[in-house]
């Protein structure tokens, strides 16, 4: 493998991926830890809500857009 295949001409890493966890992911992990430590007595549905609520919002927006476009 060539030295320049992974690095730019200046020698810096040329990867542009953001990665990271994000707010919803961090909140989900925090809620899971609190649930497993018995600090909260919420149902698992609400512990995992930071994962499924944004997906539900995107799904609703897509349905509304499709409905408006098909008028």
CHARMM-style PDB file with segment names, atoms N, HN, CA, C and O in Angstrom:
ATOM      1  N   UNK     1       0.836  -1.166   0.000  1.00  0.00      PROA
ATOM      2  CA  UNK     1       0.000   0.000   0.000  1.00  0.00      PROA
ATOM      3  C   UNK     1       0.889   1.241   0.000  1.00  0.00      PROA
ATOM      4  O   UNK     1       1.921   1.280   0.671  1.00  0.00      PROA
ATOM      5  N   UNK     2       0.487   2.220  -0.740  1.00  0.00      PROA
ATOM      6  HN  UNK     2      -0.351   2.188  -1.285  1.00  0.00      PROA
ATOM      7  CA  UNK     2       1.225   3.454  -0.936  1.00  0.00      PROA
ATOM      8  C   UNK     2       1.030   4.395   0.249  1.00  0.00      PROA
ATOM      9  O   UNK     2      -0.048   4.426   0.842  1.00  0.00      PROA
ATOM     10  N   UNK     3       2.065   5.163   0.600  1.00  0.00      PROA
ATOM     11  HN  UNK     3       2.941   5.138   0.118  1.00  0.00      PROA
ATOM     12  CA  UNK     3       1.990   6.136   1.690  1.00  0.00      PROA
ATOM     13  C   UNK     3       0.932   7.187   1.415  1.00  0.00      PROA
ATOM     14  O   UNK     3       0.235   7.610   2.338  1.00  0.00      PROA
ATOM     15  N   UNK     4       0.793   7.620   0.172  1.00  0.00      PROA
ATOM     16  HN  UNK     4       1.359   7.277  -0.578  1.00  0.00      PROA
ATOM     17  CA  UNK     4      -0.137   8.686  -0.180  1.00  0.00      PROA
ATOM     18  C   UNK     4      -1.581   8.197  -0.338  1.00  0.00      PROA
ATOM     19  O   UNK     4      -2.487   9.010  -0.524  1.00  0.00      PROA
ATOM     20  N   UNK     5      -1.803   6.896  -0.267  1.00  0.00      PROA
ATOM     21  HN  UNK     5      -1.067   6.236  -0.116  1.00  0.00      PROA
ATOM     22  CA  UNK     5      -3.168   6.399  -0.437  1.00  0.00      PROA
ATOM     23  C   UNK     5      -4.037   6.706   0.777  1.00  0.00      PROA
ATOM     24  O   UNK     5      -5.258   6.794   0.650  1.00  0.00      PROA
ATOM     25  N   UNK     6      -3.431   6.871   1.951  1.00  0.00      PROA
ATOM     26  HN  UNK     6      -2.439   6.800   2.055  1.00  0.00      PROA
ATOM     27  CA  UNK     6      -4.213   7.180   3.141  1.00  0.00      PROA
ATOM     28  C   UNK     6      -4.022   8.619   3.600  1.00  0.00      PROA
ATOM     29  O   UNK     6      -4.838   9.132   4.365  1.00  0.00      PROA
ATOM     30  N   UNK     7      -2.980   9.267   3.154  1.00  0.00      PROA
ATOM     31  HN  UNK     7      -2.318   8.850   2.532  1.00  0.00      PROA
ATOM     32  CA  UNK     7      -2.696  10.613   3.616  1.00  0.00      PROA
ATOM     33  C   UNK     7      -2.680  11.575   2.437  1.00  0.00      PROA
ATOM     34  O   UNK     7      -2.362  11.206   1.306  1.00  0.00      PROA
ATOM     35  N   UNK     8      -3.035  12.823   2.738  1.00  0.00      PROA
ATOM     36  HN  UNK     8      -3.294  13.123   3.656  1.00  0.00      PROA
ATOM     37  CA  UNK     8      -2.984  13.852   1.709  1.00  0.00      PROA
ATOM     38  C   UNK     8      -1.555  14.236   1.413  1.00  0.00      PROA
ATOM     39  O   UNK     8      -0.630  13.690   2.014  1.00  0.00      PROA
ATOM     40  N   UNK     9      -1.359  15.156   0.506  1.00  0.00      PROA
ATOM     41  HN  UNK     9      -2.111  15.600   0.017  1.00  0.00      PROA
ATOM     42  CA  UNK     9      -0.019  15.564   0.118  1.00  0.00      PROA
ATOM     43  C   UNK     9       0.707  16.274   1.247  1.00  0.00      PROA
ATOM     44  O   UNK     9       1.935  16.359   1.232  1.00  0.00      PROA
ATOM     45  N   UNK    10      -0.042  16.793   2.243  1.00  0.00      PROA
ATOM     46  HN  UNK    10      -1.040  16.724   2.255  1.00  0.00      PROA
ATOM     47  CA  UNK    10       0.592  17.483   3.365  1.00  0.00      PROA
ATOM     48  C   UNK    10       0.922  16.521   4.497  1.00  0.00      PROA
ATOM     49  O   UNK    10       1.509  16.934   5.497  1.00  0.00      PROA
ATOM     50  N   UNK    11       0.561  15.255   4.365  1.00  0.00      PROA
ATOM     51  HN  UNK    11       0.085  14.919   3.552  1.00  0.00      PROA
ATOM     52  CA  UNK    11       0.849  14.280   5.400  1.00  0.00      PROA
ATOM     53  C   UNK    11      -0.267  14.166   6.422  1.00  0.00      PROA
ATOM     54  O   UNK    11      -0.184  13.335   7.326  1.00  0.00      PROA
ATOM     55  N   UNK    12      -1.314  14.983   6.304  1.00  0.00      PROA
ATOM     56  HN  UNK    12      -1.381  15.658   5.570  1.00  0.00      PROA
ATOM     57  CA  UNK    12      -2.420  14.911   7.252  1.00  0.00      PROA
ATOM     58  C   UNK    12      -3.382  13.815   6.832  1.00  0.00      PROA
ATOM     59  O   UNK    12      -3.429  13.428   5.665  1.00  0.00      PROA
ATOM     60  N   UNK    13      -4.140  13.322   7.784  1.00  0.00      PROA
ATOM     61  HN  UNK    13      -4.102  13.636   8.733  1.00  0.00      PROA
ATOM     62  CA  UNK    13      -5.134  12.305   7.490  1.00  0.00      PROA
ATOM     63  C   UNK    13      -6.236  12.934   6.653  1.00  0.00      PROA
ATOM     64  O   UNK    13      -6.753  13.994   7.005  1.00  0.00      PROA
ATOM     65  N   UNK    14      -6.600  12.292   5.550  1.00  0.00      PROA
ATOM     66  HN  UNK    14      -6.179  11.431   5.265  1.00  0.00      PROA
ATOM     67  CA  UNK    14      -7.574  12.874   4.633  1.00  0.00      PROA
ATOM     68  C   UNK    14      -8.989  12.353   4.866  1.00  0.00      PROA
ATOM     69  O   UNK    14      -9.880  12.621   4.060  1.00  0.00      PROA
ATOM     70  N   UNK    15      -9.210  11.620   5.941  1.00  0.00      PROA
ATOM     71  HN  UNK    15      -8.486  11.402   6.595  1.00  0.00      PROA
ATOM     72  CA  UNK    15     -10.539  11.091   6.234  1.00  0.00      PROA
ATOM     73  C   UNK    15     -11.464  12.234   6.642  1.00  0.00      PROA
ATOM     74  O   UNK    15     -11.084  13.096   7.435  1.00  0.00      PROA
ATOM     75  N   UNK    16     -12.695  12.237   6.092  1.00  0.00      PROA
ATOM     76  HN  UNK    16     -13.004  11.538   5.448  1.00  0.00      PROA
ATOM     77  CA  UNK    16     -13.634  13.311   6.403  1.00  0.00      PROA
ATOM     78  C   UNK    16     -14.859  12.812   7.149  1.00  0.00      PROA
ATOM     79  O   UNK    16     -15.799  13.583   7.339  1.00  0.00      PROA
ATOM     80  N   UNK    17     -14.891  11.563   7.576  1.00  0.00      PROA
ATOM     81  HN  UNK    17     -14.126  10.937   7.421  1.00  0.00      PROA
ATOM     82  CA  UNK    17     -16.030  11.018   8.312  1.00  0.00      PROA
ATOM     83  C   UNK    17     -16.178  11.708   9.660  1.00  0.00      PROA
ATOM     84  O   UNK    17     -15.187  12.004  10.329  1.00  0.00      PROA
ATOM     85  N   UNK    18     -17.421  11.960  10.054  1.00  0.00      PROA
ATOM     86  HN  UNK    18     -18.225  11.720   9.510  1.00  0.00      PROA
ATOM     87  CA  UNK    18     -17.647  12.649  11.316  1.00  0.00      PROA
ATOM     88  C   UNK    18     -17.627  11.683  12.484  1.00  0.00      PROA
ATOM     89  O   UNK    18     -17.044  11.985  13.525  1.00  0.00      PROA
ATOM     90  N   UNK    19     -18.255  10.529  12.329  1.00  0.00      PROA
ATOM     91  HN  UNK    19     -18.729  10.284  11.483  1.00  0.00      PROA
ATOM     92  CA  UNK    19     -18.286   9.562  13.419  1.00  0.00      PROA
ATOM     93  C   UNK    19     -18.987  10.140  14.633  1.00  0.00      PROA
ATOM     94  O   UNK    19     -19.825  11.032  14.503  1.00  0.00      PROA
ATOM     95  N   UNK    20     -18.660   9.651  15.779  1.00  0.00      PROA
ATOM     96  HN  UNK    20     -17.979   8.927  15.885  1.00  0.00      PROA
ATOM     97  CA  UNK    20     -19.233  10.187  16.996  1.00  0.00      PROA
ATOM     98  C   UNK    20     -20.572   9.555  17.333  1.00  0.00      PROA
ATOM     99  O   UNK    20     -21.140   8.801  16.543  1.00  0.00      PROA
ATOM    100  N   UNK    21     -21.057   9.875  18.507  1.00  0.00      PROA
ATOM    101  HN  UNK    21     -20.595  10.488  19.148  1.00  0.00      PROA
ATOM    102  CA  UNK    21     -22.243   9.233  19.037  1.00  0.00      PROA
ATOM    103  C   UNK    21     -23.492  10.058  18.820  1.00  0.00      PROA
ATOM    104  O   UNK    21     -24.531   9.511  18.451  1.00  0.00      PROA
ATOM    105  N   UNK    22     -23.422  11.343  19.036  1.00  0.00      PROA
ATOM    106  HN  UNK    22     -22.578  11.788  19.336  1.00  0.00      PROA
ATOM    107  CA  UNK    22     -24.586  12.190  18.874  1.00  0.00      PROA
ATOM    108  C   UNK    22     -25.395  12.286  20.149  1.00  0.00      PROA
ATOM    109  O   UNK    22     -25.214  11.503  21.082  1.00  0.00      PROA
ATOM    110  N   UNK    23     -26.293  13.261  20.175  1.00  0.00      PROA
ATOM    111  HN  UNK    23     -26.441  13.897  19.418  1.00  0.00      PROA
ATOM    112  CA  UNK    23     -27.087  13.530  21.375  1.00  0.00      PROA
ATOM    113  C   UNK    23     -28.035  12.389  21.700  1.00  0.00      PROA
ATOM    114  O   UNK    23     -28.101  11.950  22.848  1.00  0.00      PROA
ATOM    115  N   UNK    24     -28.769  11.902  20.710  1.00  0.00      PROA
ATOM    116  HN  UNK    24     -28.716  12.258  19.777  1.00  0.00      PROA
ATOM    117  CA  UNK    24     -29.748  10.833  20.957  1.00  0.00      PROA
ATOM    118  C   UNK    24     -29.069   9.543  21.394  1.00  0.00      PROA
ATOM    119  O   UNK    24     -29.573   8.840  22.270  1.00  0.00      PROA
ATOM    120  N   UNK    25     -27.944   9.233  20.798  1.00  0.00      PROA
ATOM    121  HN  UNK    25     -27.534   9.804  20.087  1.00  0.00      PROA
ATOM    122  CA  UNK    25     -27.209   8.030  21.189  1.00  0.00      PROA
ATOM    123  C   UNK    25     -26.685   8.118  22.613  1.00  0.00      PROA
ATOM    124  O   UNK    25     -26.757   7.152  23.372  1.00  0.00      PROA
ATOM    125  N   UNK    26     -26.158   9.284  22.969  1.00  0.00      PROA
ATOM    126  HN  UNK    26     -26.100  10.069  22.353  1.00  0.00      PROA
ATOM    127  CA  UNK    26     -25.650   9.473  24.334  1.00  0.00      PROA
ATOM    128  C   UNK    26     -26.791   9.421  25.344  1.00  0.00      PROA
ATOM    129  O   UNK    26     -26.644   8.853  26.426  1.00  0.00      PROA
ATOM    130  N   UNK    27     -27.922  10.012  24.991  1.00  0.00      PROA
ATOM    131  HN  UNK    27     -28.041  10.474  24.112  1.00  0.00      PROA
ATOM    132  CA  UNK    27     -29.081   9.994  25.884  1.00  0.00      PROA
ATOM    133  C   UNK    27     -29.603   8.570  26.063  1.00  0.00      PROA
ATOM    134  O   UNK    27     -29.979   8.184  27.170  1.00  0.00      PROA
ATOM    135  N   UNK    28     -29.628   7.796  24.995  1.00  0.00      PROA
ATOM    136  HN  UNK    28     -29.322   8.110  24.096  1.00  0.00      PROA
ATOM    137  CA  UNK    28     -30.061   6.401  25.079  1.00  0.00      PROA
ATOM    138  C   UNK    28     -29.145   5.599  25.994  1.00  0.00      PROA
ATOM    139  O   UNK    28     -29.615   4.832  26.834  1.00  0.00      PROA
ATOM    140  N   UNK    29     -27.845   5.776  25.830  1.00  0.00      PROA
ATOM    141  HN  UNK    29     -27.463   6.399  25.148  1.00  0.00      PROA
ATOM    142  CA  UNK    29     -26.885   5.062  26.678  1.00  0.00      PROA
ATOM    143  C   UNK    29     -27.044   5.471  28.135  1.00  0.00      PROA
ATOM    144  O   UNK    29     -26.990   4.625  29.027  1.00  0.00      PROA
ATOM    145  N   UNK    30     -27.241   6.761  28.380  1.00  0.00      PROA
ATOM    146  HN  UNK    30     -27.285   7.448  27.654  1.00  0.00      PROA
ATOM    147  CA  UNK    30     -27.443   7.228  29.757  1.00  0.00      PROA
ATOM    148  C   UNK    30     -28.703   6.614  30.358  1.00  0.00      PROA
ATOM    149  O   UNK    30     -28.686   6.169  31.506  1.00  0.00      PROA
ATOM    150  N   UNK    31     -29.792   6.585  29.599  1.00  0.00      PROA
ATOM    151  HN  UNK    31     -29.806   6.947  28.667  1.00  0.00      PROA
ATOM    152  CA  UNK    31     -31.040   6.000  30.102  1.00  0.00      PROA
ATOM    153  C   UNK    31     -30.882   4.501  30.361  1.00  0.00      PROA
ATOM    154  O   UNK    31     -31.401   3.991  31.354  1.00  0.00      PROA
ATOM    155  N   UNK    32     -30.170   3.786  29.480  1.00  0.00      PROA
ATOM    156  HN  UNK    32     -29.748   4.199  28.674  1.00  0.00      PROA
ATOM    157  CA  UNK    32     -29.955   2.353  29.678  1.00  0.00      PROA
ATOM    158  C   UNK    32     -29.157   2.104  30.949  1.00  0.00      PROA
ATOM    159  O   UNK    32     -29.484   1.206  31.726  1.00  0.00      PROA
ATOM    160  N   UNK    33     -28.116   2.892  31.160  1.00  0.00      PROA
ATOM    161  HN  UNK    33     -27.851   3.621  30.529  1.00  0.00      PROA
ATOM    162  CA  UNK    33     -27.301   2.734  32.369  1.00  0.00      PROA
ATOM    163  C   UNK    33     -28.136   3.014  33.613  1.00  0.00      PROA
ATOM    164  O   UNK    33     -28.061   2.265  34.587  1.00  0.00      PROA
ATOM    165  N   UNK    34     -28.934   4.089  33.593  1.00  0.00      PROA
ATOM    166  HN  UNK    34     -28.995   4.697  32.802  1.00  0.00      PROA
ATOM    167  CA  UNK    34     -29.797   4.400  34.736  1.00  0.00      PROA
ATOM    168  C   UNK    34     -30.810   3.294  34.991  1.00  0.00      PROA
ATOM    169  O   UNK    34     -31.100   2.975  36.144  1.00  0.00      PROA
ATOM    170  N   UNK    35     -31.349   2.707  33.931  1.00  0.00      PROA
ATOM    171  HN  UNK    35     -31.113   2.966  32.994  1.00  0.00      PROA
ATOM    172  CA  UNK    35     -32.319   1.608  34.074  1.00  0.00      PROA
ATOM    173  C   UNK    35     -31.649   0.384  34.677  1.00  0.00      PROA
ATOM    174  O   UNK    35     -32.197  -0.241  35.585  1.00  0.00      PROA
ATOM    175  N   UNK    36     -30.462   0.037  34.177  1.00  0.00      PROA
ATOM    176  HN  UNK    36     -30.017   0.544  33.440  1.00  0.00      PROA
ATOM    177  CA  UNK    36     -29.770  -1.147  34.683  1.00  0.00      PROA
ATOM    178  C   UNK    36     -29.295  -0.976  36.125  1.00  0.00      PROA
ATOM    179  O   UNK    36     -29.149  -1.961  36.849  1.00  0.00      PROA
ATOM    180  N   UNK    37     -29.057   0.254  36.543  1.00  0.00      PROA
ATOM    181  HN  UNK    37     -29.175   1.054  35.955  1.00  0.00      PROA
ATOM    182  CA  UNK    37     -28.656   0.529  37.926  1.00  0.00      PROA
ATOM    183  C   UNK    37     -29.854   0.765  38.842  1.00  0.00      PROA
ATOM    184  O   UNK    37     -29.692   1.118  40.010  1.00  0.00      PROA
ATOM    185  N   UNK    38     -31.057   0.567  38.303  1.00  0.00      PROA
ATOM    186  HN  UNK    38     -31.189   0.280  37.354  1.00  0.00      PROA
ATOM    187  CA  UNK    38     -32.306   0.748  39.053  1.00  0.00      PROA
ATOM    188  C   UNK    38     -32.469   2.163  39.612  1.00  0.00      PROA
ATOM    189  O   UNK    38     -33.047   2.344  40.684  1.00  0.00      PROA
ATOM    190  N   UNK    39     -31.967   3.151  38.900  1.00  0.00      PROA
ATOM    191  HN  UNK    39     -31.497   3.004  38.029  1.00  0.00      PROA
ATOM    192  CA  UNK    39     -32.147   4.550  39.300  1.00  0.00      PROA
ATOM    193  C   UNK    39     -33.442   5.115  38.735  1.00  0.00      PROA
ATOM    194  O   UNK    39     -33.983   6.080  39.275  1.00  0.00      PROA
ATOM    195  N   UNK    40     -33.949   4.521  37.649  1.00  0.00      PROA
ATOM    196  HN  UNK    40     -33.509   3.736  37.211  1.00  0.00      PROA
ATOM    197  CA  UNK    40     -35.231   4.909  37.073  1.00  0.00      PROA
ATOM    198  C   UNK    40     -36.063   3.642  36.913  1.00  0.00      PROA
ATOM    199  O   UNK    40     -35.522   2.559  36.692  1.00  0.00      PROA
ATOM    200  N   UNK    41     -37.373   3.783  37.026  1.00  0.00      PROA
ATOM    201  HN  UNK    41     -37.813   4.662  37.206  1.00  0.00      PROA
ATOM    202  CA  UNK    41     -38.248   2.609  36.915  1.00  0.00      PROA
ATOM    203  C   UNK    41     -39.124   2.698  35.666  1.00  0.00      PROA
ATOM    204  O   UNK    41     -40.238   2.175  35.642  1.00  0.00      PROA
ATOM    205  N   UNK    42     -38.614   3.360  34.637  1.00  0.00      PROA
ATOM    206  HN  UNK    42     -37.709   3.785  34.657  1.00  0.00      PROA
ATOM    207  CA  UNK    42     -39.353   3.524  33.398  1.00  0.00      PROA
ATOM    208  C   UNK    42     -39.453   2.198  32.665  1.00  0.00      PROA
ATOM    209  O   UNK    42     -38.655   1.286  32.879  1.00  0.00      PROA
ATOM    210  N   UNK    43     -40.452   2.113  31.796  1.00  0.00      PROA
ATOM    211  HN  UNK    43     -41.100   2.854  31.622  1.00  0.00      PROA
ATOM    212  CA  UNK    43     -40.559   0.985  30.888  1.00  0.00      PROA
ATOM    213  C   UNK    43     -39.424   1.082  29.867  1.00  0.00      PROA
ATOM    214  O   UNK    43     -38.910   2.165  29.588  1.00  0.00      PROA
ATOM    215  N   UNK    44     -39.043  -0.085  29.311  1.00  0.00      PROA
ATOM    216  HN  UNK    44     -39.460  -0.965  29.537  1.00  0.00      PROA
ATOM    217  CA  UNK    44     -37.980  -0.090  28.302  1.00  0.00      PROA
ATOM    218  C   UNK    44     -38.367   0.694  27.058  1.00  0.00      PROA
ATOM    219  O   UNK    44     -37.502   1.187  26.334  1.00  0.00      PROA
ATOM    220  N   UNK    45     -39.670   0.807  26.810  1.00  0.00      PROA
ATOM    221  HN  UNK    45     -40.373   0.406  27.397  1.00  0.00      PROA
ATOM    222  CA  UNK    45     -40.134   1.615  25.669  1.00  0.00      PROA
ATOM    223  C   UNK    45     -39.658   3.049  25.820  1.00  0.00      PROA
ATOM    224  O   UNK    45     -39.205   3.654  24.848  1.00  0.00      PROA
ATOM    225  N   UNK    46     -39.753   3.602  27.023  1.00  0.00      PROA
ATOM    226  HN  UNK    46     -40.121   3.110  27.812  1.00  0.00      PROA
ATOM    227  CA  UNK    46     -39.347   4.991  27.252  1.00  0.00      PROA
ATOM    228  C   UNK    46     -37.842   5.129  27.420  1.00  0.00      PROA
ATOM    229  O   UNK    46     -37.283   6.181  27.111  1.00  0.00      PROA
ATOM    230  N   UNK    47     -37.183   4.093  27.902  1.00  0.00      PROA
ATOM    231  HN  UNK    47     -37.637   3.238  28.153  1.00  0.00      PROA
ATOM    232  CA  UNK    47     -35.715   4.121  27.991  1.00  0.00      PROA
ATOM    233  C   UNK    47     -35.117   4.210  26.594  1.00  0.00      PROA
ATOM    234  O   UNK    47     -34.125   4.906  26.377  1.00  0.00      PROA
ATOM    235  N   UNK    48     -35.725   3.505  25.652  1.00  0.00      PROA
ATOM    236  HN  UNK    48     -36.532   2.940  25.828  1.00  0.00      PROA
ATOM    237  CA  UNK    48     -35.220   3.494  24.271  1.00  0.00      PROA
ATOM    238  C   UNK    48     -35.863   4.566  23.397  1.00  0.00      PROA
ATOM    239  O   UNK    48     -35.620   4.599  22.190  1.00  0.00      PROA
ATOM    240  N   UNK    49     -36.673   5.437  23.980  1.00  0.00      PROA
ATOM    241  HN  UNK    49     -36.870   5.410  24.960  1.00  0.00      PROA
ATOM    242  CA  UNK    49     -37.370   6.484  23.220  1.00  0.00      PROA
ATOM    243  C   UNK    49     -36.431   7.407  22.435  1.00  0.00      PROA
ATOM    244  O   UNK    49     -36.792   7.797  21.324  1.00  0.00      PROA
ATOM    245  N   UNK    50     -35.253   7.777  22.940  1.00  0.00      PROA
ATOM    246  HN  UNK    50     -34.960   7.460  23.842  1.00  0.00      PROA
ATOM    247  CA  UNK    50     -34.379   8.625  22.121  1.00  0.00      PROA
ATOM    248  C   UNK    50     -33.946   7.965  20.814  1.00  0.00      PROA
ATOM    249  O   UNK    50     -33.454   8.645  19.913  1.00  0.00      PROA
ATOM    250  N   UNK    51     -34.120   6.669  20.702  1.00  0.00      PROA
ATOM    251  HN  UNK    51     -34.519   6.116  21.434  1.00  0.00      PROA
ATOM    252  CA  UNK    51     -33.786   5.963  19.466  1.00  0.00      PROA
ATOM    253  C   UNK    51     -34.966   5.950  18.504  1.00  0.00      PROA
ATOM    254  O   UNK    51     -34.793   6.205  17.313  1.00  0.00      PROA
ATOM    255  N   UNK    52     -36.164   5.657  19.004  1.00  0.00      PROA
ATOM    256  HN  UNK    52     -36.305   5.450  19.973  1.00  0.00      PROA
ATOM    257  CA  UNK    52     -37.292   5.471  18.083  1.00  0.00      PROA
ATOM    258  C   UNK    52     -38.094   6.730  17.823  1.00  0.00      PROA
ATOM    259  O   UNK    52     -38.756   6.804  16.787  1.00  0.00      PROA
ATOM    260  N   UNK    53     -38.079   7.717  18.690  1.00  0.00      PROA
ATOM    261  HN  UNK    53     -37.541   7.657  19.531  1.00  0.00      PROA
ATOM    262  CA  UNK    53     -38.854   8.941  18.445  1.00  0.00      PROA
ATOM    263  C   UNK    53     -38.313   9.719  17.240  1.00  0.00      PROA
ATOM    264  O   UNK    53     -39.118  10.141  16.409  1.00  0.00      PROA
ATOM    265  N   UNK    54     -36.995   9.935  17.094  1.00  0.00      PROA
ATOM    266  HN  UNK    54     -36.342   9.592  17.769  1.00  0.00      PROA
ATOM    267  CA  UNK    54     -36.520  10.615  15.878  1.00  0.00      PROA
ATOM    268  C   UNK    54     -36.852   9.854  14.596  1.00  0.00      PROA
ATOM    269  O   UNK    54     -37.162  10.469  13.575  1.00  0.00      PROA
ATOM    270  N   UNK    55     -36.790   8.523  14.640  1.00  0.00      PROA
ATOM    271  HN  UNK    55     -36.539   8.024  15.469  1.00  0.00      PROA
ATOM    272  CA  UNK    55     -37.149   7.731  13.471  1.00  0.00      PROA
ATOM    273  C   UNK    55     -38.629   7.888  13.142  1.00  0.00      PROA
ATOM    274  O   UNK    55     -39.003   7.964  11.972  1.00  0.00      PROA
ATOM    275  N   UNK    56     -39.459   7.936  14.162  1.00  0.00      PROA
ATOM    276  HN  UNK    56     -39.154   7.875  15.112  1.00  0.00      PROA
ATOM    277  CA  UNK    56     -40.889   8.144  13.959  1.00  0.00      PROA
ATOM    278  C   UNK    56     -41.163   9.515  13.344  1.00  0.00      PROA
ATOM    279  O   UNK    56     -42.008   9.647  12.458  1.00  0.00      PROA
ATOM    280  N   UNK    57     -40.447  10.531  13.815  1.00  0.00      PROA
ATOM    281  HN  UNK    57     -39.760  10.425  14.534  1.00  0.00      PROA
ATOM    282  CA  UNK    57     -40.620  11.887  13.260  1.00  0.00      PROA
ATOM    283  C   UNK    57     -40.234  11.936  11.781  1.00  0.00      PROA
ATOM    284  O   UNK    57     -40.937  12.549  10.978  1.00  0.00      PROA
ATOM    285  N   UNK    58     -39.132  11.299  11.423  1.00  0.00      PROA
ATOM    286  HN  UNK    58     -38.561  10.801  12.076  1.00  0.00      PROA
ATOM    287  CA  UNK    58     -38.704  11.266  10.025  1.00  0.00      PROA
ATOM    288  C   UNK    58     -39.743  10.536   9.185  1.00  0.00      PROA
ATOM    289  O   UNK    58     -40.067  10.978   8.082  1.00  0.00      PROA
ATOM    290  N   UNK    59     -40.265   9.433   9.689  1.00  0.00      PROA
ATOM    291  HN  UNK    59     -40.002   9.075  10.585  1.00  0.00      PROA
ATOM    292  CA  UNK    59     -41.283   8.673   8.974  1.00  0.00      PROA
ATOM    293  C   UNK    59     -42.542   9.510   8.753  1.00  0.00      PROA
ATOM    294  O   UNK    59     -43.114   9.483   7.664  1.00  0.00      PROA
ATOM    295  N   UNK    60     -42.975  10.245   9.759  1.00  0.00      PROA
ATOM    296  HN  UNK    60     -42.510  10.268  10.644  1.00  0.00      PROA
ATOM    297  CA  UNK    60     -44.162  11.092   9.638  1.00  0.00      PROA
ATOM    298  C   UNK    60     -43.933  12.201   8.616  1.00  0.00      PROA
ATOM    299  O   UNK    60     -44.812  12.487   7.803  1.00  0.00      PROA
ATOM    300  N   UNK    61     -42.761  12.823   8.655  1.00  0.00      PROA
ATOM    301  HN  UNK    61     -42.048  12.590   9.316  1.00  0.00      PROA
ATOM    302  CA  UNK    61     -42.451  13.883   7.696  1.00  0.00      PROA
ATOM    303  C   UNK    61     -42.454  13.326   6.273  1.00  0.00      PROA
ATOM    304  O   UNK    61     -42.969  13.971   5.360  1.00  0.00      PROA
ATOM    305  N   UNK    62     -41.888  12.139   6.075  1.00  0.00      PROA
ATOM    306  HN  UNK    62     -41.470  11.614   6.817  1.00  0.00      PROA
ATOM    307  CA  UNK    62     -41.880  11.534   4.744  1.00  0.00      PROA
ATOM    308  C   UNK    62     -43.296  11.242   4.260  1.00  0.00      PROA
ATOM    309  O   UNK    62     -43.600  11.446   3.084  1.00  0.00      PROA
ATOM    310  N   UNK    63     -44.159  10.769   5.144  1.00  0.00      PROA
ATOM    311  HN  UNK    63     -43.911  10.603   6.099  1.00  0.00      PROA
ATOM    312  CA  UNK    63     -45.550  10.503   4.759  1.00  0.00      PROA
ATOM    313  C   UNK    63     -46.244  11.795   4.372  1.00  0.00      PROA
ATOM    314  O   UNK    63     -46.979  11.827   3.385  1.00  0.00      PROA
ATOM    315  N   UNK    64     -46.022  12.869   5.134  1.00  0.00      PROA
ATOM    316  HN  UNK    64     -45.425  12.843   5.935  1.00  0.00      PROA
ATOM    317  CA  UNK    64     -46.642  14.150   4.820  1.00  0.00      PROA
ATOM    318  C   UNK    64     -46.141  14.666   3.478  1.00  0.00      PROA
ATOM    319  O   UNK    64     -46.932  15.172   2.682  1.00  0.00      PROA
ATOM    320  N   UNK    65     -44.851  14.548   3.213  1.00  0.00      PROA
ATOM    321  HN  UNK    65     -44.208  14.137   3.860  1.00  0.00      PROA
ATOM    322  CA  UNK    65     -44.289  15.001   1.938  1.00  0.00      PROA
ATOM    323  C   UNK    65     -44.878  14.195   0.782  1.00  0.00      PROA
ATOM    324  O   UNK    65     -45.248  14.764  -0.246  1.00  0.00      PROA
ATOM    325  N   UNK    66     -44.968  12.884   0.943  1.00  0.00      PROA
ATOM    326  HN  UNK    66     -44.668  12.422   1.778  1.00  0.00      PROA
ATOM    327  CA  UNK    66     -45.556  12.057  -0.105  1.00  0.00      PROA
ATOM    328  C   UNK    66     -47.021  12.399  -0.333  1.00  0.00      PROA
ATOM    329  O   UNK    66     -47.479  12.405  -1.476  1.00  0.00      PROA
ATOM    330  N   UNK    67     -47.757  12.683   0.722  1.00  0.00      PROA
ATOM    331  HN  UNK    67     -47.385  12.679   1.650  1.00  0.00      PROA
ATOM    332  CA  UNK    67     -49.159  13.060   0.608  1.00  0.00      PROA
ATOM    333  C   UNK    67     -49.294  14.376  -0.143  1.00  0.00      PROA
ATOM    334  O   UNK    67     -50.165  14.511  -1.003  1.00  0.00      PROA
ATOM    335  N   UNK    68     -48.439  15.350   0.172  1.00  0.00      PROA
ATOM    336  HN  UNK    68     -47.732  15.241   0.870  1.00  0.00      PROA
ATOM    337  CA  UNK    68     -48.512  16.657  -0.487  1.00  0.00      PROA
ATOM    338  C   UNK    68     -48.109  16.543  -1.960  1.00  0.00      PROA
ATOM    339  O   UNK    68     -48.709  17.196  -2.814  1.00  0.00      PROA
ATOM    340  N   UNK    69     -47.117  15.735  -2.263  1.00  0.00      PROA
ATOM    341  HN  UNK    69     -46.629  15.205  -1.570  1.00  0.00      PROA
ATOM    342  CA  UNK    69     -46.663  15.599  -3.653  1.00  0.00      PROA
ATOM    343  C   UNK    69     -47.665  14.869  -4.529  1.00  0.00      PROA
ATOM    344  O   UNK    69     -47.688  15.081  -5.741  1.00  0.00      PROA
ATOM    345  N   UNK    70     -48.483  14.024  -3.951  1.00  0.00      PROA
ATOM    346  HN  UNK    70     -48.465  13.851  -2.966  1.00  0.00      PROA
ATOM    347  CA  UNK    70     -49.453  13.243  -4.736  1.00  0.00      PROA
ATOM    348  C   UNK    70     -50.797  13.934  -4.861  1.00  0.00      PROA
ATOM    349  O   UNK    70     -51.735  13.334  -5.387  1.00  0.00      PROA
ATOM    350  N   UNK    71     -50.928  15.143  -4.408  1.00  0.00      PROA
ATOM    351  HN  UNK    71     -50.166  15.629  -3.981  1.00  0.00      PROA
ATOM    352  CA  UNK    71     -52.199  15.889  -4.526  1.00  0.00      PROA
ATOM    353  C   UNK    71     -52.438  16.315  -5.925  1.00  0.00      PROA
ATOM    354  OT1 UNK    71     -53.452  16.951  -6.212  1.00  0.00      PROA
TER     355      UNK     71
END
